[in-house]
Amino acid sequence: METRVAVMSIIVENMESAEMINAILHTYGAYIIGRMGLPYRQKKISIISIALDAPQNVTSAIAGKIGALAGVSVKTAYSSVITSQDA
C-alpha cells in the first residue's frame, strides 16, 4: 500500500455540519497527522486544515464525504511524497 502526504482545506459555512465533519475525521483519525481549526466569527464561518498521510483513495473518500455535507466546501493538495507501507 502506498500513502501520500496531503493537506485538506475545509470551509464550513453551515455550522450544523460541524458534528458530522468531526465524526468523519474521527473515523479516519489513523491517517491524520494534524488538524487546525479557526473560527472566523466576523464572517460566521470556520476554516479547518487537515494534514494527512493516507492512501490516495482514502484521502479522496474523506474529501468526498465532507464535501457532500450542506454548506461545506473542501479542496485537497497532494505532495509528491509517496511512501510504500507493508500491509
C-alpha positions as CSV (number, residue, x, y, z in Angstrom):
1,M,0.0,0.0,0.0
2,E,1.3,3.5,-0.9
3,T,0.4,6.5,1.2
4,R,0.7,10.1,0.1
5,V,1.1,13.3,2.2
6,A,-1.7,15.8,1.5
7,V,-3.4,18.8,3.1
8,M,-7.1,19.3,3.0
9,S,-8.7,22.7,3.4
10,I,-12.3,22.8,4.6
11,I,-14.6,25.9,4.7
12,V,-17.7,25.4,6.9
13,E,-20.5,27.9,6.2
14,N,-23.2,25.8,7.9
15,M,-22.3,25.1,11.5
16,E,-24.9,22.4,11.7
17,S,-22.5,20.3,9.6
18,A,-19.7,20.6,12.2
19,E,-20.7,17.5,14.1
20,M,-20.7,15.3,11.0
21,I,-17.3,16.7,9.9
22,N,-15.9,15.7,13.3
23,A,-17.4,12.2,13.1
24,I,-15.9,11.7,9.6
25,L,-12.5,12.9,10.7
26,H,-12.7,10.7,13.8
27,T,-13.4,7.7,11.6
28,Y,-10.2,8.4,9.6
29,G,-8.1,9.5,12.6
30,A,-5.4,7.0,12.0
31,Y,-4.4,8.9,8.8
32,I,-4.4,12.4,10.3
33,I,-1.1,13.9,11.0
34,G,-2.5,17.1,12.4
35,R,-5.5,19.4,12.4
36,M,-6.1,23.1,12.8
37,G,-9.5,24.8,13.1
38,L,-10.0,28.5,13.0
39,P,-13.4,30.1,13.7
40,Y,-13.9,33.3,11.8
41,R,-16.6,34.8,13.9
42,Q,-17.0,38.0,11.9
43,K,-17.9,36.1,8.8
44,K,-19.7,33.3,10.6
45,I,-17.6,30.5,9.1
46,S,-14.9,28.1,10.2
47,I,-11.7,27.2,8.4
48,I,-10.2,23.7,9.0
49,S,-6.9,22.4,7.7
50,I,-6.1,18.7,7.9
51,A,-2.6,17.2,7.2
52,L,-2.9,13.6,6.1
53,D,-0.6,10.6,5.2
54,A,-3.0,8.2,3.6
55,P,-3.6,6.1,0.5
56,Q,-5.0,8.4,-2.2
57,N,-8.3,6.6,-2.3
58,V,-8.8,7.2,1.4
59,T,-8.0,10.9,1.1
60,S,-10.4,11.2,-1.8
61,A,-13.1,9.4,0.3
62,I,-12.7,11.8,3.2
63,A,-12.9,14.8,0.9
64,G,-16.0,13.3,-0.9
65,K,-17.8,12.7,2.3
66,I,-17.0,16.1,3.8
67,G,-17.7,17.9,0.6
68,A,-21.1,16.3,0.3
69,L,-22.3,18.0,3.5
70,A,-24.5,21.0,3.3
71,G,-22.7,24.4,3.5
72,V,-19.2,22.8,3.4
73,S,-16.5,23.1,0.7
74,V,-13.3,21.2,0.6
75,K,-10.1,21.2,-1.5
76,T,-7.1,18.9,-1.3
77,A,-3.5,19.5,-2.3
78,Y,-1.2,16.4,-2.7
79,S,2.5,16.4,-2.2
80,S,4.9,14.4,-4.2
81,V,5.9,12.5,-1.0
82,I,4.8,8.9,-1.6
83,T,5.7,6.1,0.9
84,S,5.3,2.3,0.5
85,Q,3.8,0.7,3.5
86,D,3.8,-3.0,4.2
87,A,0.2,-4.4,4.5
